[in-house]
Amino acid sequence: MALQGHLHELSAKHQKLEELIEAEMAHPDWDDVRVAALKKEKLRIKDELERLRSSIH
């Protein structure tokens, strides 16, 4: 199923972004702009995941 593969890929990207955000924020001099951009992308992927999951049901 192509849709399931796409969902899995998006979920993996979402998790990777979470890890990047945590790693960036672990540094004492973390970059606010980079973290904000990562969070924005993570939210975009979350919204896409929710949209695709709702279209399945």
PDB file of N, H, CA, C and O in Angstrom:
ATOM      1  N   MET A   1       0.826  -1.185   0.000  1.00  0.00           N
ATOM      2  CA  MET A   1       0.000   0.000   0.000  1.00  0.00           C
ATOM      3  C   MET A   1       0.875   1.256   0.000  1.00  0.00           C
ATOM      4  O   MET A   1       1.691   1.447   0.902  1.00  0.00           O
ATOM      5  N   ALA A   2       0.712   2.074  -0.968  1.00  0.00           N
ATOM      6  H   ALA A   2       0.049   1.920  -1.701  1.00  0.00           H
ATOM      7  CA  ALA A   2       1.531   3.284  -1.095  1.00  0.00           C
ATOM      8  C   ALA A   2       1.242   4.272   0.036  1.00  0.00           C
ATOM      9  O   ALA A   2       2.154   4.926   0.542  1.00  0.00           O
ATOM     10  N   LEU A   3      -0.016   4.378   0.427  1.00  0.00           N
ATOM     11  H   LEU A   3      -0.757   3.846   0.017  1.00  0.00           H
ATOM     12  CA  LEU A   3      -0.385   5.321   1.478  1.00  0.00           C
ATOM     13  C   LEU A   3       0.253   4.927   2.808  1.00  0.00           C
ATOM     14  O   LEU A   3       0.755   5.783   3.537  1.00  0.00           O
ATOM     15  N   GLN A   4       0.233   3.649   3.119  1.00  0.00           N
ATOM     16  H   GLN A   4      -0.175   2.954   2.526  1.00  0.00           H
ATOM     17  CA  GLN A   4       0.840   3.185   4.373  1.00  0.00           C
ATOM     18  C   GLN A   4       2.344   3.458   4.384  1.00  0.00           C
ATOM     19  O   GLN A   4       2.906   3.824   5.416  1.00  0.00           O
ATOM     20  N   GLY A   5       2.980   3.281   3.246  1.00  0.00           N
ATOM     21  H   GLY A   5       2.523   2.984   2.407  1.00  0.00           H
ATOM     22  CA  GLY A   5       4.408   3.576   3.146  1.00  0.00           C
ATOM     23  C   GLY A   5       4.684   5.053   3.358  1.00  0.00           C
ATOM     24  O   GLY A   5       5.647   5.433   4.024  1.00  0.00           O
ATOM     25  N   HIS A   6       3.829   5.873   2.783  1.00  0.00           N
ATOM     26  H   HIS A   6       3.047   5.564   2.242  1.00  0.00           H
ATOM     27  CA  HIS A   6       3.977   7.327   2.934  1.00  0.00           C
ATOM     28  C   HIS A   6       3.766   7.735   4.395  1.00  0.00           C
ATOM     29  O   HIS A   6       4.496   8.576   4.920  1.00  0.00           O
ATOM     30  N   LEU A   7       2.772   7.141   5.044  1.00  0.00           N
ATOM     31  H   LEU A   7       2.178   6.458   4.618  1.00  0.00           H
ATOM     32  CA  LEU A   7       2.527   7.421   6.463  1.00  0.00           C
ATOM     33  C   LEU A   7       3.743   7.025   7.305  1.00  0.00           C
ATOM     34  O   LEU A   7       4.152   7.753   8.211  1.00  0.00           O
ATOM     35  N   HIS A   8       4.302   5.876   6.993  1.00  0.00           N
ATOM     36  H   HIS A   8       3.969   5.285   6.258  1.00  0.00           H
ATOM     37  CA  HIS A   8       5.469   5.401   7.736  1.00  0.00           C
ATOM     38  C   HIS A   8       6.655   6.353   7.532  1.00  0.00           C
ATOM     39  O   HIS A   8       7.374   6.669   8.480  1.00  0.00           O
ATOM     40  N   GLU A   9       6.850   6.797   6.310  1.00  0.00           N
ATOM     41  H   GLU A   9       6.266   6.540   5.540  1.00  0.00           H
ATOM     42  CA  GLU A   9       7.939   7.721   5.993  1.00  0.00           C
ATOM     43  C   GLU A   9       7.758   9.050   6.732  1.00  0.00           C
ATOM     44  O   GLU A   9       8.713   9.587   7.294  1.00  0.00           O
ATOM     45  N   LEU A  10       6.536   9.574   6.727  1.00  0.00           N
ATOM     46  H   LEU A  10       5.761   9.139   6.270  1.00  0.00           H
ATOM     47  CA  LEU A  10       6.266  10.825   7.435  1.00  0.00           C
ATOM     48  C   LEU A  10       6.455  10.669   8.946  1.00  0.00           C
ATOM     49  O   LEU A  10       6.976  11.565   9.610  1.00  0.00           O
ATOM     50  N   SER A  11       6.032   9.531   9.476  1.00  0.00           N
ATOM     51  H   SER A  11       5.609   8.803   8.936  1.00  0.00           H
ATOM     52  CA  SER A  11       6.211   9.277  10.911  1.00  0.00           C
ATOM     53  C   SER A  11       7.689   9.235  11.274  1.00  0.00           C
ATOM     54  O   SER A  11       8.092   9.753  12.316  1.00  0.00           O
ATOM     55  N   ALA A  12       8.489   8.624  10.422  1.00  0.00           N
ATOM     56  H   ALA A  12       8.161   8.203   9.576  1.00  0.00           H
ATOM     57  CA  ALA A  12       9.928   8.549  10.662  1.00  0.00           C
ATOM     58  C   ALA A  12      10.545   9.954  10.612  1.00  0.00           C
ATOM     59  O   ALA A  12      11.399  10.283  11.436  1.00  0.00           O
ATOM     60  N   LYS A  13      10.119  10.775   9.659  1.00  0.00           N
ATOM     61  H   LYS A  13       9.425  10.507   8.990  1.00  0.00           H
ATOM     62  CA  LYS A  13      10.620  12.149   9.565  1.00  0.00           C
ATOM     63  C   LYS A  13      10.228  12.947  10.799  1.00  0.00           C
ATOM     64  O   LYS A  13      11.025  13.726  11.322  1.00  0.00           O
ATOM     65  N   HIS A  14       8.991  12.751  11.266  1.00  0.00           N
ATOM     66  H   HIS A  14       8.343  12.118  10.842  1.00  0.00           H
ATOM     67  CA  HIS A  14       8.497  13.449  12.457  1.00  0.00           C
ATOM     68  C   HIS A  14       9.362  13.081  13.665  1.00  0.00           C
ATOM     69  O   HIS A  14       9.745  13.953  14.444  1.00  0.00           O
ATOM     70  N   GLN A  15       9.665  11.802  13.816  1.00  0.00           N
ATOM     71  H   GLN A  15       9.354  11.093  13.183  1.00  0.00           H
ATOM     72  CA  GLN A  15      10.488  11.339  14.933  1.00  0.00           C
ATOM     73  C   GLN A  15      11.904  11.898  14.826  1.00  0.00           C
ATOM     74  O   GLN A  15      12.482  12.314  15.830  1.00  0.00           O
ATOM     75  N   LYS A  16      12.459  11.911  13.630  1.00  0.00           N
ATOM     76  H   LYS A  16      11.990  11.574  12.815  1.00  0.00           H
ATOM     77  CA  LYS A  16      13.811  12.432  13.412  1.00  0.00           C
ATOM     78  C   LYS A  16      13.875  13.918  13.778  1.00  0.00           C
ATOM     79  O   LYS A  16      14.845  14.370  14.386  1.00  0.00           O
ATOM     80  N   LEU A  17      12.838  14.674  13.406  1.00  0.00           N
ATOM     81  H   LEU A  17      12.049  14.307  12.912  1.00  0.00           H
ATOM     82  CA  LEU A  17      12.794  16.085  13.762  1.00  0.00           C
ATOM     83  C   LEU A  17      12.742  16.268  15.276  1.00  0.00           C
ATOM     84  O   LEU A  17      13.386  17.167  15.818  1.00  0.00           O
ATOM     85  N   GLU A  18      11.983  15.425  15.951  1.00  0.00           N
ATOM     86  H   GLU A  18      11.460  14.695  15.511  1.00  0.00           H
ATOM     87  CA  GLU A  18      11.913  15.492  17.414  1.00  0.00           C
ATOM     88  C   GLU A  18      13.302  15.272  18.008  1.00  0.00           C
ATOM     89  O   GLU A  18      13.701  15.974  18.937  1.00  0.00           O
ATOM     90  N   GLU A  19      14.027  14.312  17.480  1.00  0.00           N
ATOM     91  H   GLU A  19      13.703  13.742  16.725  1.00  0.00           H
ATOM     92  CA  GLU A  19      15.378  14.033  17.968  1.00  0.00           C
ATOM     93  C   GLU A  19      16.316  15.209  17.691  1.00  0.00           C
ATOM     94  O   GLU A  19      17.135  15.561  18.539  1.00  0.00           O
ATOM     95  N   LEU A  20      16.199  15.818  16.505  1.00  0.00           N
ATOM     96  H   LEU A  20      15.533  15.532  15.816  1.00  0.00           H
ATOM     97  CA  LEU A  20      17.036  16.967  16.169  1.00  0.00           C
ATOM     98  C   LEU A  20      16.754  18.152  17.098  1.00  0.00           C
ATOM     99  O   LEU A  20      17.673  18.839  17.544  1.00  0.00           O
ATOM    100  N   ILE A  21      15.477  18.376  17.379  1.00  0.00           N
ATOM    101  H   ILE A  21      14.730  17.818  17.017  1.00  0.00           H
ATOM    102  CA  ILE A  21      15.086  19.473  18.277  1.00  0.00           C
ATOM    103  C   ILE A  21      15.668  19.241  19.668  1.00  0.00           C
ATOM    104  O   ILE A  21      16.240  20.153  20.266  1.00  0.00           O
ATOM    105  N   GLU A  22      15.522  18.026  20.181  1.00  0.00           N
ATOM    106  H   GLU A  22      15.057  17.286  19.696  1.00  0.00           H
ATOM    107  CA  GLU A  22      16.050  17.708  21.508  1.00  0.00           C
ATOM    108  C   GLU A  22      17.568  17.856  21.545  1.00  0.00           C
ATOM    109  O   GLU A  22      18.119  18.382  22.512  1.00  0.00           O
ATOM    110  N   ALA A  23      18.244  17.393  20.492  1.00  0.00           N
ATOM    111  H   ALA A  23      17.797  16.965  19.707  1.00  0.00           H
ATOM    112  CA  ALA A  23      19.704  17.494  20.445  1.00  0.00           C
ATOM    113  C   ALA A  23      20.141  18.952  20.391  1.00  0.00           C
ATOM    114  O   ALA A  23      21.090  19.343  21.070  1.00  0.00           O
ATOM    115  N   GLU A  24      19.457  19.752  19.592  1.00  0.00           N
ATOM    116  H   GLU A  24      18.686  19.434  19.040  1.00  0.00           H
ATOM    117  CA  GLU A  24      19.795  21.176  19.476  1.00  0.00           C
ATOM    118  C   GLU A  24      19.593  21.874  20.816  1.00  0.00           C
ATOM    119  O   GLU A  24      20.431  22.675  21.229  1.00  0.00           O
ATOM    120  N   MET A  25      18.503  21.581  21.488  1.00  0.00           N
ATOM    121  H   MET A  25      17.822  20.930  21.152  1.00  0.00           H
ATOM    122  CA  MET A  25      18.193  22.259  22.742  1.00  0.00           C
ATOM    123  C   MET A  25      19.060  21.762  23.904  1.00  0.00           C
ATOM    124  O   MET A  25      19.095  22.389  24.963  1.00  0.00           O
ATOM    125  N   ALA A  26      19.751  20.651  23.711  1.00  0.00           N
ATOM    126  H   ALA A  26      19.723  20.142  22.851  1.00  0.00           H
ATOM    127  CA  ALA A  26      20.635  20.129  24.754  1.00  0.00           C
ATOM    128  C   ALA A  26      21.911  20.962  24.875  1.00  0.00           C
ATOM    129  O   ALA A  26      22.588  20.923  25.903  1.00  0.00           O
ATOM    130  N   HIS A  27      22.236  21.710  23.829  1.00  0.00           N
ATOM    131  H   HIS A  27      21.687  21.741  22.994  1.00  0.00           H
ATOM    132  CA  HIS A  27      23.420  22.563  23.858  1.00  0.00           C
ATOM    133  C   HIS A  27      23.100  23.855  24.607  1.00  0.00           C
ATOM    134  O   HIS A  27      22.012  24.412  24.459  1.00  0.00           O
ATOM    135  N   PRO A  28      24.043  24.324  25.405  1.00  0.00           N
ATOM    136  CA  PRO A  28      23.785  25.558  26.164  1.00  0.00           C
ATOM    137  C   PRO A  28      23.556  26.783  25.274  1.00  0.00           C
ATOM    138  O   PRO A  28      22.849  27.708  25.675  1.00  0.00           O
ATOM    139  N   ASP A  29      24.130  26.802  24.104  1.00  0.00           N
ATOM    140  H   ASP A  29      24.704  26.050  23.779  1.00  0.00           H
ATOM    141  CA  ASP A  29      23.988  27.961  23.210  1.00  0.00           C
ATOM    142  C   ASP A  29      23.165  27.610  21.970  1.00  0.00           C
ATOM    143  O   ASP A  29      23.553  27.939  20.849  1.00  0.00           O
ATOM    144  N   TRP A  30      22.028  26.940  22.175  1.00  0.00           N
ATOM    145  H   TRP A  30      21.713  26.672  23.086  1.00  0.00           H
ATOM    146  CA  TRP A  30      21.214  26.481  21.054  1.00  0.00           C
ATOM    147  C   TRP A  30      20.631  27.645  20.272  1.00  0.00           C
ATOM    148  O   TRP A  30      20.402  28.733  20.801  1.00  0.00           O
ATOM    149  N   ASP A  31      20.403  27.381  19.011  1.00  0.00           N
ATOM    150  H   ASP A  31      20.589  26.497  18.581  1.00  0.00           H
ATOM    151  CA  ASP A  31      19.967  28.391  18.055  1.00  0.00           C
ATOM    152  C   ASP A  31      18.434  28.468  18.012  1.00  0.00           C
ATOM    153  O   ASP A  31      17.770  27.532  17.566  1.00  0.00           O
ATOM    154  N   ASP A  32      17.886  29.586  18.478  1.00  0.00           N
ATOM    155  H   ASP A  32      18.425  30.347  18.840  1.00  0.00           H
ATOM    156  CA  ASP A  32      16.430  29.780  18.519  1.00  0.00           C
ATOM    157  C   ASP A  32      15.804  29.655  17.127  1.00  0.00           C
ATOM    158  O   ASP A  32      14.752  29.038  16.962  1.00  0.00           O
ATOM    159  N   VAL A  33      16.458  30.243  16.141  1.00  0.00           N
ATOM    160  H   VAL A  33      17.312  30.745  16.275  1.00  0.00           H
ATOM    161  CA  VAL A  33      15.908  30.246  14.784  1.00  0.00           C
ATOM    162  C   VAL A  33      15.863  28.829  14.217  1.00  0.00           C
ATOM    163  O   VAL A  33      14.876  28.433  13.596  1.00  0.00           O
ATOM    164  N   ARG A  34      16.931  28.072  14.434  1.00  0.00           N
ATOM    165  H   ARG A  34      17.732  28.393  14.939  1.00  0.00           H
ATOM    166  CA  ARG A  34      16.971  26.683  13.939  1.00  0.00           C
ATOM    167  C   ARG A  34      15.899  25.839  14.621  1.00  0.00           C
ATOM    168  O   ARG A  34      15.198  25.070  13.963  1.00  0.00           O
ATOM    169  N   VAL A  35      15.770  25.982  15.933  1.00  0.00           N
ATOM    170  H   VAL A  35      16.339  26.607  16.468  1.00  0.00           H
ATOM    171  CA  VAL A  35      14.763  25.207  16.668  1.00  0.00           C
ATOM    172  C   VAL A  35      13.363  25.585  16.188  1.00  0.00           C
ATOM    173  O   VAL A  35      12.517  24.709  16.006  1.00  0.00           O
ATOM    174  N   ALA A  36      13.114  26.851  15.986  1.00  0.00           N
ATOM    175  H   ALA A  36      13.801  27.562  16.134  1.00  0.00           H
ATOM    176  CA  ALA A  36      11.797  27.288  15.505  1.00  0.00           C
ATOM    177  C   ALA A  36      11.502  26.701  14.129  1.00  0.00           C
ATOM    178  O   ALA A  36      10.377  26.276  13.867  1.00  0.00           O
ATOM    179  N   ALA A  37      12.499  26.674  13.249  1.00  0.00           N
ATOM    180  H   ALA A  37      13.413  27.019  13.462  1.00  0.00           H
ATOM    181  CA  ALA A  37      12.307  26.105  11.915  1.00  0.00           C
ATOM    182  C   ALA A  37      12.040  24.603  11.989  1.00  0.00           C
ATOM    183  O   ALA A  37      11.188  24.083  11.270  1.00  0.00           O
ATOM    184  N   LEU A  38      12.768  23.916  12.856  1.00  0.00           N
ATOM    185  H   LEU A  38      13.460  24.339  13.440  1.00  0.00           H
ATOM    186  CA  LEU A  38      12.558  22.473  13.022  1.00  0.00           C
ATOM    187  C   LEU A  38      11.162  22.191  13.574  1.00  0.00           C
ATOM    188  O   LEU A  38      10.484  21.267  13.124  1.00  0.00           O
ATOM    189  N   LYS A  39      10.740  22.989  14.544  1.00  0.00           N
ATOM    190  H   LYS A  39      11.290  23.740  14.910  1.00  0.00           H
ATOM    191  CA  LYS A  39       9.404  22.806  15.126  1.00  0.00           C
ATOM    192  C   LYS A  39       8.308  23.087  14.096  1.00  0.00           C
ATOM    193  O   LYS A  39       7.286  22.401  14.072  1.00  0.00           O
ATOM    194  N   LYS A  40       8.516  24.078  13.262  1.00  0.00           N
ATOM    195  H   LYS A  40       9.346  24.635  13.282  1.00  0.00           H
ATOM    196  CA  LYS A  40       7.535  24.400  12.221  1.00  0.00           C
ATOM    197  C   LYS A  40       7.408  23.247  11.235  1.00  0.00           C
ATOM    198  O   LYS A  40       6.300  22.879  10.843  1.00  0.00           O
ATOM    199  N   GLU A  41       8.537  22.678  10.835  1.00  0.00           N
ATOM    200  H   GLU A  41       9.436  22.977  11.153  1.00  0.00           H
ATOM    201  CA  GLU A  41       8.520  21.537   9.911  1.00  0.00           C
ATOM    202  C   GLU A  41       7.876  20.326  10.574  1.00  0.00           C
ATOM    203  O   GLU A  41       7.119  19.595   9.935  1.00  0.00           O
ATOM    204  N   LYS A  42       8.173  20.111  11.858  1.00  0.00           N
ATOM    205  H   LYS A  42       8.788  20.705  12.378  1.00  0.00           H
ATOM    206  CA  LYS A  42       7.577  18.991  12.592  1.00  0.00           C
ATOM    207  C   LYS A  42       6.052  19.139  12.649  1.00  0.00           C
ATOM    208  O   LYS A  42       5.325  18.160  12.477  1.00  0.00           O
ATOM    209  N   LEU A  43       5.574  20.355  12.890  1.00  0.00           N
ATOM    210  H   LEU A  43       6.164  21.150  13.031  1.00  0.00           H
ATOM    211  CA  LEU A  43       4.136  20.608  12.929  1.00  0.00           C
ATOM    212  C   LEU A  43       3.501  20.393  11.553  1.00  0.00           C
ATOM    213  O   LEU A  43       2.400  19.852  11.451  1.00  0.00           O
ATOM    214  N   ARG A  44       4.195  20.815  10.501  1.00  0.00           N
ATOM    215  H   ARG A  44       5.090  21.254  10.583  1.00  0.00           H
ATOM    216  CA  ARG A  44       3.688  20.613   9.148  1.00  0.00           C
ATOM    217  C   ARG A  44       3.523  19.116   8.856  1.00  0.00           C
ATOM    218  O   ARG A  44       2.522  18.697   8.275  1.00  0.00           O
ATOM    219  N   ILE A  45       4.502  18.327   9.261  1.00  0.00           N
ATOM    220  H   ILE A  45       5.315  18.667   9.733  1.00  0.00           H
ATOM    221  CA  ILE A  45       4.436  16.882   9.042  1.00  0.00           C
ATOM    222  C   ILE A  45       3.329  16.270   9.894  1.00  0.00           C
ATOM    223  O   ILE A  45       2.613  15.385   9.427  1.00  0.00           O
ATOM    224  N   LYS A  46       3.179  16.728  11.137  1.00  0.00           N
ATOM    225  H   LYS A  46       3.761  17.447  11.517  1.00  0.00           H
ATOM    226  CA  LYS A  46       2.114  16.217  12.006  1.00  0.00           C
ATOM    227  C   LYS A  46       0.739  16.478  11.380  1.00  0.00           C
ATOM    228  O   LYS A  46      -0.122  15.598  11.365  1.00  0.00           O
ATOM    229  N   ASP A  47       0.544  17.694  10.865  1.00  0.00           N
ATOM    230  H   ASP A  47       1.244  18.408  10.877  1.00  0.00           H
ATOM    231  CA  ASP A  47      -0.721  18.033  10.221  1.00  0.00           C
ATOM    232  C   ASP A  47      -0.975  17.148   9.001  1.00  0.00           C
ATOM    233  O   ASP A  47      -2.097  16.693   8.777  1.00  0.00           O
ATOM    234  N   GLU A  48       0.070  16.910   8.222  1.00  0.00           N
ATOM    235  H   GLU A  48       0.981  17.280   8.404  1.00  0.00           H
ATOM    236  CA  GLU A  48      -0.051  16.040   7.046  1.00  0.00           C
ATOM    237  C   GLU A  48      -0.402  14.615   7.458  1.00  0.00           C
ATOM    238  O   GLU A  48      -1.246  13.977   6.829  1.00  0.00           O
ATOM    239  N   LEU A  49       0.239  14.113   8.511  1.00  0.00           N
ATOM    240  H   LEU A  49       0.925  14.631   9.023  1.00  0.00           H
ATOM    241  CA  LEU A  49      -0.073  12.771   9.018  1.00  0.00           C
ATOM    242  C   LEU A  49      -1.535  12.675   9.446  1.00  0.00           C
ATOM    243  O   LEU A  49      -2.221  11.711   9.107  1.00  0.00           O
ATOM    244  N   GLU A  50      -2.006  13.664  10.183  1.00  0.00           N
ATOM    245  H   GLU A  50      -1.449  14.447  10.458  1.00  0.00           H
ATOM    246  CA  GLU A  50      -3.394  13.658  10.646  1.00  0.00           C
ATOM    247  C   GLU A  50      -4.365  13.715   9.475  1.00  0.00           C
ATOM    248  O   GLU A  50      -5.390  13.034   9.479  1.00  0.00           O
ATOM    249  N   ARG A  51      -4.042  14.526   8.477  1.00  0.00           N
ATOM    250  H   ARG A  51      -3.209  15.079   8.474  1.00  0.00           H
ATOM    251  CA  ARG A  51      -4.896  14.637   7.300  1.00  0.00           C
ATOM    252  C   ARG A  51      -4.971  13.299   6.565  1.00  0.00           C
ATOM    253  O   ARG A  51      -6.054  12.864   6.174  1.00  0.00           O
ATOM    254  N   LEU A  52      -3.833  12.655   6.379  1.00  0.00           N
ATOM    255  H   LEU A  52      -2.953  13.009   6.697  1.00  0.00           H
ATOM    256  CA  LEU A  52      -3.812  11.377   5.672  1.00  0.00           C
ATOM    257  C   LEU A  52      -4.520  10.285   6.483  1.00  0.00           C
ATOM    258  O   LEU A  52      -5.265   9.477   5.929  1.00  0.00           O
ATOM    259  N   ARG A  53      -4.285  10.271   7.777  1.00  0.00           N
ATOM    260  H   ARG A  53      -3.680  10.928   8.227  1.00  0.00           H
ATOM    261  CA  ARG A  53      -4.937   9.247   8.616  1.00  0.00           C
ATOM    262  C   ARG A  53      -6.457   9.418   8.627  1.00  0.00           C
ATOM    263  O   ARG A  53      -7.194   8.432   8.642  1.00  0.00           O
ATOM    264  N   SER A  54      -6.921  10.663   8.621  1.00  0.00           N
ATOM    265  H   SER A  54      -6.322  11.464   8.610  1.00  0.00           H
ATOM    266  CA  SER A  54      -8.368  10.881   8.628  1.00  0.00           C
ATOM    267  C   SER A  54      -8.981  10.504   7.285  1.00  0.00           C
ATOM    268  O   SER A  54     -10.158  10.150   7.222  1.00  0.00           O
ATOM    269  N   SER A  55      -8.207  10.576   6.225  1.00  0.00           N
ATOM    270  H   SER A  55      -7.251  10.863   6.276  1.00  0.00           H
ATOM    271  CA  SER A  55      -8.737  10.211   4.901  1.00  0.00           C
ATOM    272  C   SER A  55      -8.868   8.697   4.751  1.00  0.00           C
ATOM    273  O   SER A  55      -9.596   8.220   3.881  1.00  0.00           O
ATOM    274  N   ILE A  56      -8.172   7.946   5.589  1.00  0.00           N
ATOM    275  H   ILE A  56      -7.580   8.333   6.296  1.00  0.00           H
ATOM    276  CA  ILE A  56      -8.249   6.480   5.555  1.00  0.00           C
ATOM    277  C   ILE A  56      -9.567   6.019   6.167  1.00  0.00           C
ATOM    278  O   ILE A  56     -10.165   5.051   5.699  1.00  0.00           O
ATOM    279  N   HIS A  57     -10.018   6.703   7.204  1.00  0.00           N
ATOM    280  H   HIS A  57      -9.532   7.490   7.584  1.00  0.00           H
ATOM    281  CA  HIS A  57     -11.213   6.268   7.953  1.00  0.00           C
ATOM    282  C   HIS A  57     -12.466   6.846   7.407  1.00  0.00           C
ATOM    283  O   HIS A  57     -13.549   6.575   7.927  1.00  0.00           O
TER     284      HIS A  57
END
